[in-house]
Amino acid sequence: MLYTIRLRQFTAQVKARLYERLAERTRIARELHDTLLQSFQGLLLLFQRARNLLPERLAEAIQTLDTALDGAEQAIVEGRDAIHDLRSPAAKGLVEEITSLGEGLVAKNGNKDAAQFRAVIEGTAQTLNPNVHIEIFRIAREALRNAFSHSQARRIETEVAYSSNLFRLRIRDDGKGMAPDVRNRGERIGHWGLGGMHERAERLGGKLEVWSEPGAGTEVDLRVPASIAYQSSPARNNVWLFWKKKKNDHEDHS
């Protein structure tokens, strides 16, 4: 009987590992589709547009090709980052990763007019679930790249807040803000960044809001319930500690 029980336990462990690997491979395929395929589809549209402009509108065709080349470089970087993220779960803290990313974007701009960047943390940092950690970082990365590339801001700030019932990420800048048509449409033509951020937030069970006004900057606000975000939810821990305290008090009185 003990042998049978042990065999069933071992079989369950093997099945769990197989299901975990299958889920991981499915996630990798989905993420590569989201990051690479969409980027290359956008590049193909830009190259086709440039081809249609030649030779009558040469200057506009060259500008379109320049945009496509910039997009190709970004797609390569995103693909490399995506593969790296998928192969190895995040080892650094989220704020540390975001700070490193922001400083890298500042250095990439490399001029005296580059935006100042800082990352702040509120509350006591919690350990995030690995998949949630990766999704949150990618949302932050897309928002920061947009801010550094398009906002013309002087200051860009990331705020990471941990509370007992909610994880919150806010990225804001004091730049020119989004054009009304982009804000209403939720996307720039030929780009999937904003849509991708909303999809990621929805997948992980969070809520993403984007506020922007011309001349007043942009703010990206992500909220994820603690029960989803944290490996050990503070809310559940508080309930457990309360129950344990009540139990100890009852035993002491007894």
Protein Blocks (a to p, Z undefined) as FASTA:
>chain_A
ZZmmmmmmmmmmmmmmmmmmmmmmmmmmmmmmmmmmmmmmmmmmmmmmmmmmpmklmmlm
mmmmmmmmmmmmmmmmmmmmmmmmmmpccfbdfklmmmmmmmmmmmmnopakbccddddd
edjdddddfklmmmmmmmmmmmmmmmmmmnopabdcddddddfkbccdddddfbebpafk
lmmnopaehiaklmmmmmmmmmnopacdddddehiapaddddddfklmpmbdfklmmmmm
mmmmmmmmmmmmZZ
